């Protein structure tokens, strides 16, 4: 099993520790990226990725190593601490660069057989909205199954998190790892994902965007072929 972790910050705090703990429990090959250290560019809104090709993005070359790791992974872990009730700016800026991969445009077919986990922590609250920030992209990328793990650690430092809290987190991570392992190799997209894909398929038959329409036709998705 190959696991790719995208850390929404460059420091190694509670969120980082939890993401790494889950990855280790999956007993796979782990690849990590820290934002903004490994990618810190902001989308400039040129729309070249939508209208022409993703290779026209001014940050395409910088993003390519992460894109490859995401495509090669069986499990994608997006980890972000809560920043004012949402994901970090670095995580948002990163995900902004993959708008062209949403199902409304040109989804990568490998995503329809992957699992993803969105992890967030806070001293208090905001995990639900933070995980939603990341899970939205996972759904619209076509990821087959996405789990959400949010926890209030009641501290700003992992070292100061209580032993009781850490044990509770570890227990939940073991259960989550078990579910991921059980689904590995035969996970299928949800009914919601398939429904949305088919709505997009009907739209692409008429092709309002030439780059997108050509992509869908080349995959055979406007006919009887499906990516799962």
C-alpha positions as a LaTeX table, in Angstrom:
\begin{tabular}{lrrr}
\hline
Residue & $x$ (\AA) & $y$ (\AA) & $z$ (\AA) \\
\hline
Unk1 & 0.00 & 0.00 & 0.00 \\
Unk2 & 1.29 & 3.45 & $-0.93$ \\
Unk3 & 0.37 & 6.43 & 1.21 \\
Unk4 & 0.87 & 10.10 & 0.34 \\
Unk5 & 0.51 & 12.67 & 3.12 \\
Unk6 & 0.02 & 16.35 & 2.39 \\
Unk7 & 0.67 & 18.37 & 5.54 \\
Unk8 & $-1.04$ & 21.75 & 5.56 \\
Unk9 & 1.77 & 23.26 & 7.60 \\
Unk10 & 5.55 & 22.92 & 7.85 \\
Unk11 & 5.80 & 22.40 & 11.62 \\
Unk12 & 5.36 & 18.96 & 13.12 \\
Unk13 & 2.59 & 19.41 & 15.66 \\
Unk14 & $-0.45$ & 17.41 & 16.72 \\
Unk15 & $-1.95$ & 17.09 & 13.24 \\
Unk16 & 1.35 & 15.88 & 11.81 \\
Unk17 & 1.79 & 13.30 & 14.57 \\
Unk18 & $-1.71$ & 11.91 & 14.05 \\
Unk19 & $-1.33$ & 11.73 & 10.27 \\
Unk20 & 1.99 & 9.92 & 10.60 \\
Unk21 & 0.60 & 7.54 & 13.20 \\
Unk22 & $-2.25$ & 6.53 & 10.90 \\
Unk23 & 0.10 & 6.10 & 7.95 \\
Unk24 & 2.41 & 3.84 & 9.98 \\
Unk25 & $-0.54$ & 1.71 & 11.04 \\
Unk26 & $-1.31$ & 1.08 & 7.37 \\
Unk27 & 2.11 & $-0.57$ & 6.98 \\
Unk28 & 2.79 & 0.95 & 3.60 \\
Unk29 & 5.25 & 3.10 & 1.70 \\
Unk30 & 4.90 & 6.67 & 2.94 \\
Unk31 & 5.58 & 9.85 & 0.95 \\
Unk32 & 5.21 & 13.21 & 2.68 \\
Unk33 & 4.97 & 16.82 & 1.57 \\
Unk34 & 4.91 & 19.85 & 3.85 \\
Unk35 & 3.16 & 23.04 & 2.79 \\
Unk36 & 4.20 & 25.71 & 2.06 \\
Unk37 & 7.79 & 24.39 & 2.20 \\
Unk38 & 7.29 & 21.89 & $-0.63$ \\
Unk39 & 4.73 & 23.94 & $-2.53$ \\
Unk40 & 3.76 & 27.47 & $-1.60$ \\
Unk41 & 2.42 & 29.09 & $-4.76$ \\
Unk42 & $-0.92$ & 30.85 & $-5.03$ \\
Unk43 & $-3.23$ & 30.27 & $-7.98$ \\
Unk44 & $-3.07$ & 33.40 & $-10.16$ \\
Unk45 & $-6.51$ & 32.86 & $-11.69$ \\
Unk46 & $-5.28$ & 32.70 & $-15.29$ \\
Unk47 & $-7.76$ & 29.84 & $-16.07$ \\
Unk48 & $-5.23$ & 28.29 & $-18.48$ \\
Unk49 & $-5.64$ & 24.91 & $-16.76$ \\
Unk50 & $-9.36$ & 24.96 & $-17.52$ \\
Unk51 & $-9.40$ & 26.34 & $-21.03$ \\
Unk52 & $-6.18$ & 24.93 & $-22.49$ \\
Unk53 & $-4.30$ & 22.37 & $-20.40$ \\
Unk54 & $-2.99$ & 21.90 & $-16.87$ \\
Unk55 & 0.54 & 22.04 & $-18.27$ \\
Unk56 & $-0.03$ & 25.74 & $-18.96$ \\
Unk57 & $-0.29$ & 26.53 & $-15.26$ \\
Unk58 & 2.71 & 28.74 & $-14.33$ \\
Unk59 & 3.32 & 26.43 & $-11.34$ \\
Unk60 & 2.88 & 23.12 & $-13.17$ \\
Unk61 & 6.52 & 22.01 & $-12.89$ \\
Unk62 & 6.67 & 22.76 & $-9.16$ \\
Unk63 & 3.45 & 20.85 & $-8.57$ \\
Unk64 & 4.34 & 17.81 & $-10.69$ \\
Unk65 & 6.19 & 15.79 & $-7.98$ \\
Unk66 & 3.19 & 16.06 & $-5.67$ \\
Unk67 & 0.75 & 15.24 & $-8.46$ \\
Unk68 & 2.71 & 12.09 & $-9.28$ \\
Unk69 & 2.73 & 11.04 & $-5.63$ \\
Unk70 & $-1.02$ & 11.56 & $-5.38$ \\
Unk71 & $-1.62$ & 9.52 & $-8.53$ \\
Unk72 & 0.61 & 6.68 & $-7.31$ \\
Unk73 & $-0.93$ & 6.53 & $-3.84$ \\
Unk74 & $-3.53$ & 4.04 & $-2.70$ \\
Unk75 & $-4.37$ & 6.29 & 0.24 \\
Unk76 & $-4.21$ & 10.10 & 0.29 \\
Unk77 & $-3.98$ & 11.81 & 3.67 \\
Unk78 & $-4.68$ & 15.53 & 3.84 \\
Unk79 & $-3.76$ & 16.90 & 7.25 \\
Unk80 & $-4.43$ & 20.45 & 8.42 \\
Unk81 & $-4.67$ & 22.06 & 11.84 \\
Unk82 & $-7.64$ & 24.36 & 12.30 \\
Unk83 & $-6.87$ & 27.94 & 11.32 \\
Unk84 & $-9.82$ & 30.22 & 12.15 \\
Unk85 & $-12.27$ & 27.34 & 11.67 \\
Unk86 & $-10.84$ & 26.31 & 8.30 \\
Unk87 & $-7.88$ & 24.58 & 6.65 \\
Unk88 & $-4.60$ & 26.45 & 6.49 \\
Unk89 & $-4.04$ & 28.97 & 3.73 \\
Unk90 & $-1.25$ & 26.76 & 2.41 \\
Unk91 & $-3.63$ & 23.79 & 2.08 \\
Unk92 & $-6.26$ & 25.94 & 0.37 \\
Unk93 & $-3.70$ & 27.41 & $-2.05$ \\
Unk94 & $-2.50$ & 23.89 & $-2.84$ \\
Unk95 & $-5.99$ & 22.53 & $-3.53$ \\
Unk96 & $-6.82$ & 25.60 & $-5.65$ \\
Unk97 & $-4.30$ & 24.34 & $-8.19$ \\
Unk98 & $-6.35$ & 21.21 & $-8.86$ \\
Unk99 & $-9.61$ & 22.82 & $-9.94$ \\
Unk100 & $-9.03$ & 21.35 & $-13.40$ \\
Unk101 & $-9.19$ & 17.87 & $-11.86$ \\
Unk102 & $-12.71$ & 18.28 & $-10.55$ \\
Unk103 & $-15.31$ & 16.07 & $-12.20$ \\
Unk104 & $-16.81$ & 19.09 & $-13.92$ \\
Unk105 & $-13.54$ & 19.35 & $-15.87$ \\
Unk106 & $-10.95$ & 16.56 & $-16.28$ \\
Unk107 & $-10.89$ & 14.10 & $-13.36$ \\
Unk108 & $-8.02$ & 11.62 & $-13.10$ \\
Unk109 & $-9.46$ & 8.13 & $-13.45$ \\
Unk110 & $-7.08$ & 6.68 & $-10.83$ \\
Unk111 & $-8.91$ & 8.66 & $-8.16$ \\
Unk112 & $-12.02$ & 6.54 & $-8.51$ \\
Unk113 & $-10.25$ & 3.59 & $-6.86$ \\
Unk114 & $-8.49$ & 5.46 & $-4.05$ \\
Unk115 & $-9.21$ & 6.12 & $-0.39$ \\
Unk116 & $-8.52$ & 9.42 & 1.34 \\
Unk117 & $-8.43$ & 10.66 & 4.91 \\
Unk118 & $-8.92$ & 14.27 & 5.99 \\
Unk119 & $-7.35$ & 14.93 & 9.38 \\
Unk120 & $-7.67$ & 18.07 & 11.48 \\
Unk121 & $-6.93$ & 19.03 & 15.06 \\
Unk122 & $-7.57$ & 22.07 & 17.20 \\
Unk123 & $-7.13$ & 23.16 & 20.77 \\
Unk124 & $-10.89$ & 23.66 & 20.81 \\
Unk125 & $-13.23$ & 23.49 & 17.81 \\
Unk126 & $-13.44$ & 23.85 & 14.03 \\
Unk127 & $-12.46$ & 20.36 & 12.92 \\
Unk128 & $-15.70$ & 19.72 & 11.04 \\
Unk129 & $-15.42$ & 22.78 & 8.80 \\
Unk130 & $-11.69$ & 22.24 & 8.31 \\
Unk131 & $-12.17$ & 18.65 & 7.20 \\
Unk132 & $-14.96$ & 19.77 & 4.90 \\
Unk133 & $-12.55$ & 22.16 & 3.17 \\
Unk134 & $-10.37$ & 19.21 & 2.21 \\
Unk135 & $-13.10$ & 16.60 & 1.74 \\
Unk136 & $-14.84$ & 18.77 & $-0.86$ \\
Unk137 & $-11.85$ & 18.40 & $-3.17$ \\
Unk138 & $-11.63$ & 14.67 & $-2.52$ \\
Unk139 & $-15.25$ & 14.24 & $-3.57$ \\
Unk140 & $-14.97$ & 16.39 & $-6.67$ \\
Unk141 & $-11.71$ & 14.66 & $-7.66$ \\
Unk142 & $-13.72$ & 11.44 & $-7.69$ \\
Unk143 & $-11.95$ & 9.72 & $-4.76$ \\
Unk144 & $-13.90$ & 6.54 & $-4.05$ \\
Unk145 & $-14.03$ & 6.79 & $-0.25$ \\
Unk146 & $-13.06$ & 9.62 & 2.08 \\
Unk147 & $-12.81$ & 9.38 & 5.85 \\
Unk148 & $-12.75$ & 12.37 & 8.22 \\
Unk149 & $-10.83$ & 12.38 & 11.48 \\
Unk150 & $-11.07$ & 15.46 & 13.65 \\
Unk151 & $-10.12$ & 15.79 & 17.28 \\
Unk152 & $-9.77$ & 18.52 & 19.87 \\
Unk153 & $-6.42$ & 17.96 & 21.58 \\
Unk154 & $-7.03$ & 20.77 & 24.10 \\
Unk155 & $-3.46$ & 21.98 & 23.69 \\
Unk156 & $-1.27$ & 23.90 & 21.23 \\
Unk157 & 1.63 & 21.45 & 21.56 \\
Unk158 & 1.57 & 17.69 & 21.01 \\
Unk159 & 4.03 & 17.23 & 23.87 \\
Unk160 & 1.49 & 18.74 & 26.29 \\
Unk161 & $-1.47$ & 16.65 & 25.10 \\
Unk162 & $-2.56$ & 14.39 & 27.94 \\
Unk163 & $-1.63$ & 10.71 & 27.93 \\
Unk164 & $-5.31$ & 9.82 & 28.22 \\
Unk165 & $-6.14$ & 11.88 & 25.14 \\
Unk166 & $-3.28$ & 10.34 & 23.15 \\
Unk167 & $-4.42$ & 6.82 & 24.04 \\
Unk168 & $-7.95$ & 7.64 & 22.93 \\
Unk169 & $-6.64$ & 9.01 & 19.64 \\
Unk170 & $-4.47$ & 5.93 & 19.05 \\
Unk171 & $-7.45$ & 3.64 & 19.64 \\
Unk172 & $-9.54$ & 5.51 & 17.08 \\
Unk173 & $-6.67$ & 5.50 & 14.58 \\
Unk174 & $-6.33$ & 1.73 & 14.93 \\
Unk175 & $-10.01$ & 1.33 & 14.10 \\
Unk176 & $-9.72$ & 3.67 & 11.13 \\
Unk177 & $-6.62$ & 1.89 & 9.82 \\
Unk178 & $-8.52$ & $-1.39$ & 10.03 \\
Unk179 & $-11.34$ & $-0.01$ & 7.89 \\
Unk180 & $-8.91$ & 1.32 & 5.30 \\
Unk181 & $-7.06$ & $-1.98$ & 5.10 \\
Unk182 & $-10.32$ & $-3.90$ & 4.76 \\
Unk183 & $-11.36$ & $-1.72$ & 1.80 \\
Unk184 & $-7.96$ & $-1.70$ & 0.13 \\
Unk185 & $-8.02$ & $-3.07$ & $-3.41$ \\
Unk186 & $-11.76$ & $-3.18$ & $-3.89$ \\
Unk187 & $-13.15$ & 0.19 & $-2.86$ \\
Unk188 & $-15.80$ & 1.58 & $-5.20$ \\
Unk189 & $-17.15$ & 5.13 & $-5.65$ \\
Unk190 & $-20.28$ & 6.02 & $-3.71$ \\
Unk191 & $-23.71$ & 6.35 & $-5.27$ \\
Unk192 & $-23.36$ & 10.12 & $-4.84$ \\
Unk193 & $-20.08$ & 10.14 & $-6.78$ \\
Unk194 & $-21.49$ & 8.01 & $-9.58$ \\
Unk195 & $-24.57$ & 10.22 & $-9.81$ \\
Unk196 & $-22.49$ & 13.39 & $-10.05$ \\
Unk197 & $-20.16$ & 11.78 & $-12.59$ \\
Unk198 & $-23.14$ & 10.88 & $-14.79$ \\
Unk199 & $-24.51$ & 14.42 & $-14.58$ \\
Unk200 & $-21.11$ & 15.66 & $-15.75$ \\
Unk201 & $-21.06$ & 12.99 & $-18.47$ \\
Unk202 & $-24.31$ & 14.28 & $-19.90$ \\
Unk203 & $-22.98$ & 17.82 & $-19.80$ \\
Unk204 & $-19.74$ & 16.83 & $-21.52$ \\
Unk205 & $-21.66$ & 15.24 & $-24.39$ \\
Unk206 & $-22.51$ & 18.76 & $-25.48$ \\
Unk207 & $-19.08$ & 20.08 & $-24.51$ \\
Unk208 & $-19.20$ & 23.69 & $-23.33$ \\
Unk209 & $-15.41$ & 23.59 & $-22.81$ \\
Unk210 & $-13.42$ & 22.09 & $-25.69$ \\
Unk211 & $-10.48$ & 20.93 & $-23.56$ \\
Unk212 & $-12.81$ & 19.13 & $-21.14$ \\
Unk213 & $-15.05$ & 17.67 & $-23.83$ \\
Unk214 & $-12.08$ & 16.29 & $-25.76$ \\
Unk215 & $-10.76$ & 14.69 & $-22.57$ \\
Unk216 & $-14.06$ & 12.98 & $-21.74$ \\
Unk217 & $-14.49$ & 11.75 & $-25.31$ \\
Unk218 & $-10.93$ & 10.40 & $-25.41$ \\
Unk219 & $-11.64$ & 8.40 & $-22.23$ \\
Unk220 & $-14.85$ & 7.03 & $-23.68$ \\
Unk221 & $-16.76$ & 8.36 & $-20.67$ \\
Unk222 & $-19.43$ & 10.03 & $-22.77$ \\
Unk223 & $-20.24$ & 6.53 & $-24.01$ \\
Unk224 & $-20.35$ & 3.32 & $-22.00$ \\
Unk225 & $-16.87$ & 3.40 & $-20.45$ \\
Unk226 & $-16.59$ & 4.29 & $-16.76$ \\
Unk227 & $-13.46$ & 4.95 & $-14.65$ \\
Unk228 & $-14.39$ & 2.35 & $-12.01$ \\
\hline
\end{tabular}
